[in-house]
Structure formats: C-alpha cells, structure tokens
Amino acid sequence: MGERSAATVQSVDRALSILQLLQDNSEGMGVTEIAHRLGVAKSTVHRLLASLKQKGYVKQDEMLEKYRLGLKLLELGETVSENIDIRTTANPYLVKLAQETGETIHLGIREETEVIYVDKVERYAPIRMYSSVGKRAPLYCTGIGKALLAFVSSKVQDHLMSILTLKEYTPYTITDKDVLKNHLEHIRKHGYSIDNEEHERGIRCAAAPIWNHRGEAIAAISVAGSTSRMTEEKVESCTDSLLRTSLEISRRLGY
C-alpha cells in the first residue's frame, strides 16, 4: 500500500475512533481530551473534527468547546434500522403475494445506482433467475430499480442519471437516457414499473415502490416470472395485487 493510501486509511480509522469515543461520552469531549485518549496530536484531532462537523457527523458546543455526535448518524442509524424492519415487516406480505400470483416475489432497496435484493419468495418450482438475496443489479433495467429510480426526488434522479452508464444486457434494454427519462415519467404516472426482458432474456416482471413515513420510496417489490407464464395479460392481472401489497407494507411502515 502506498504512503498516501496508508495515511488515508489511518485518517479513516482515527475518525471512526473519534465517533466511538463520542458515543461513549454523551456529555461531549474537547479536542485536548480526544487527542489524549487517542494518543495523537491536537492538530490532527482538530482537522478530523472539522471534517466530521462539516458532514454533520459531529456537532460543536462552542460555549463549552466540546463535541458531540451529530444528527447525520441518526439518519444513518434510521436507514439501517429501516432496511432491517422492511424485510421483517414485508416478508408475510411477500409470501401472500407469491401465493396469489404463483410467481417469484422480490424485495429490493437502492444503493446509489444499483438494486440490492434483500428478500425473495419463490412459489412452486423455482426458475433460473439472476436474482438472489444479497445480489446487486442495475437500477435502469430492472423492475425494482426503475420503480425506485422513478420516485426519487428530481435532484437525486438528475444526479443518478448523470452517473448511470446504460449498458445493453438484452435487445430490450433501454440505452438512451432521454428514452429512459420518458419511461420513468410513465412509471410515475401509473405507479408501477415493468421489466420486459430488459435485464434477463425470458424474464418479465412488474414492480411497485414501498413508502416510509416521510413519503419516500425506500424499497420496492416485484412479481417476476418466465415470459411463458408472465404474459402481458398476466402482468396486467397482477398489478392490482402488487399495488395493494406495496401499500399494505408501506402502511405498516408508517406511510
């Protein structure tokens, strides 16, 4: 590892150590005390605290000259807790939806430009499908991904669109960003997305977002199956159950 990389890792390690110290000292700590506890120079601690403060991970009581944990960590903790709660809360509904439709049901969350599958319920004989719990897939060509991409804020969507690379997975993959933007507008209008063999040949699905108590789309569920079973007529017949289920889960999460 190069000197610069080693220094970066050391800075990250020290920053995390500062957060752990502040977690154990809720009344706050000063620069001198933190430097003493970590065995590093006060100037180093001051520099790290300035970066953490700028990002919202710590806050400073200027009168007492002490630092405490910031609200950004509360947001992160809430997100982690939310993702755990989603899977626990959603699973019975996913099982019921699988029974109603006879198809495979997915639950996924977004991480930057990718979908992470966090739960999967298969009905009857499983079919070969890319998805499995823990796997990642692109936002722009999966049902869950498009459902999430369509309902983020315009600012977040613009950012994601600017960094997306639209790779062609099948002849049906959307690879033009203007076409994709129009497609996302259609999804917002109807409340659900369709993946018509865009990521995998022979697989078709419909997906709908799950909302939290702040009205944010934090996850999505999909009904997926082979094109021989998930005909366009079957997709249409599944959407009522899909939308009802996504709303039921959302309400359990405080929507």
N, C-alpha and C positions, 0 to 999 in steps of 0.2 A: 504494500500500500504506500502511495506517495506521501510526502510530508504534508501537503495541503489536505489530502483526504483524511489523514490521521488527525490533523487539527480539527477538521470539520466534525469527525466522529466524537472527538473529545469535547467539543463545544456542545454537541447534542446531549452527550452523557451528562455534562455539568448542568445544562439547562433542565434536564429531567430530574436531576438530583435536587435542584432548587425547588422545583414543583413538589417533590416528595417532602422536602423539609417544610414547606409552607402548608402542605396538607396536614402535617403532624403538629403544626403550631398555628392554630386558627386565629390567635390574637395578633399575629403578624411578626415579622422579623426584619431587622435592619440589615444594611449592607455589611457592616462590620461583623455582625453575628453570623450571617450566612457564610462570609468568607472564612471565618474561623472554623465553622463546622465542616466546611468542605476542604479546608486546607489550601485555598487558592488566594490569589491577590484580590484586593478590594476592587481594583480597576477592572478585573475580569468579571467579577460578580456584577458590578455596575453596568457593564456593557451587555451582559446576558439579560439582566433585569430590564434594561431599556428596550431590548428586542421583544421580550415576553410581554412587556407592558403595551408596546405598540400594537401587538397582535391580539391583545385582550386576555392573555392567559394569566396575567397578574395585574393587580391594581395597587396604587400607592396612596397611603395616607400621608399627605405632605406635612401635616402638623406634627405627627408622631414619627415621621420619617421611617415608616415601616411599610412592608409589602405584604399583601395577602393574595390568595388565589382570585382570579378574575372570572367573570361570567362566561367567558368563552369555554371554560372547562365544563360548566354546567350544560352548555349547549351540546358539547361532545358527549357528555355522560347521558344526556337525554336521548341523543341519537342512537347510542349503543343500546340503551335500555329499550328504546322504541323498536329497534330491529329484533331484539330478543322477544319482546312482547308480541310483535307481529306474528312471528312463527307459531308461538304458543296459542295465541288467540285465533289465528286463521285456520289452523290445521283441521278442526272438526268441520268447518265450512268447506274446506277443500275436499275432504272425504265425501261429504254430502253431494258436492257438485260433480265429483267423479262418478258417483252412483247414478246421478240424474242423467248425465250425458254419456256415460260409458266410455269416456276418453281420459287422457292423461291431463292432470292439472298441475300447473306450476305456480310458485310464488317467487317473485324476484324483487331485488332492490337495485338502485342505481349507485354506482361508484364511478364518478367522473363520466367517461364516455362508454362505460360498459355496464352490462347487467350481471348481477351475481344471483344465481339460483339458490334460494335458501330453503326451499321445500319442494317436494314433488310427490304426487299421489297418482299411482298407476292403477287403472281399472282393467280387469280381465288380463289377457295375455299382453305383456309389455311389448312394444315395438322398438326397433332400433332407432334411437334418437340421440342427438348430440348432448342434450341437457342432462345434468345430474347435479345433485346438491353440491355446492361449492364451485361449480364451473362458471366461467365467465363467457359472455357473448356480446357482440356489438349492440349498441342502442338502436342504430338506424335501420336494422334489417331483421329485428325480432319483434314479435307481438308485444311482449312485456316492455322491451326497450322503447319502442315507438309510443306506447301508451304513456310511459314516463317522460319521454322527450317532449311530447305534445303538451304536457300540462305543467312543465316547469315555468318559472317566470320568464318574461320576454328577455330580460337581461341575461339570465342563465342560459336560455336557449341560444341567444346570439353567441355567447361565449363557446358553448358546446359545438355549435355549427362551425365556428371559426377553426376549431382544432380537430374536427372529425375528418378522417380520411375514408372516403366511401369506396371500400374495396368490393369488387364483384365476387360474390360467393356462388351465385347461380345466375342464369339468364334473366331471372326476375328481380334481382337486387336493384334497388334504386341507387344510382351512382351520380345523379345530378342534384346538386344542393337546392336549386330552385324548385325542382320537381318534389324533392323531399319536404321543403317548406310548405308547398301547397298541400301535400299529403297530410302533414301534421295539422294543418288548418281543418281539413276534412275530419280528422280524428277528434279534434276538439269539439267540432260541431255535433258529432254523433255520440261521443262519449266512450268509444272503444276503438281498438285498432285491429287490423287483420294482417297477418303474416302469410302471404300466399306464395309459399315455397321460396321466400326471399333469402333465407339463411341455409335451409336444407331442402334439397330436392325431395319431393314426395311427402313433405310435412306442411300442414296448414293449421293455423291457429287463430283464435280471437282472444284479445286481452283487454282488461279494463283496470284503471288505477284504483288504489286504495288511499283514502284520505285520512289525515290525522286531525286533531282537534283544532289546528290552526288553518285547516283547509288546504294543506299542502299534499301533493301526491308523493307519498313516501315509499310506495311499493306498488306492485301490480300483480294480477293473477291472469292466467291464461288457460284456455281449453285447447288442447293440441292433439292431433292425430294424423294418421296417414290420409293422403288425399283421396284414397279409395273409400274411406269412411267419412272423413271430414269434407264432404262435398260442399259447394257453396250454399245449397239448401240446408245442410246440417249446421253449417256455421251460423246461418241466419236464425235457425231454430234454437241455437244455444245461447244467443246473445241476451235473451231475457233472463235466463238463469244466471249467466255470467254477471250481468249488471246488478241483479238482485243480490247475488253473493258478495260482490265487491262493496255494495252499500251496507250490507249487514256487518261485514268485517269493519268497515270504516266507522260505523256507529258504535261498535264495541270499543273502538279506539278513541272515542270521544268526538267524532265528527258530527 
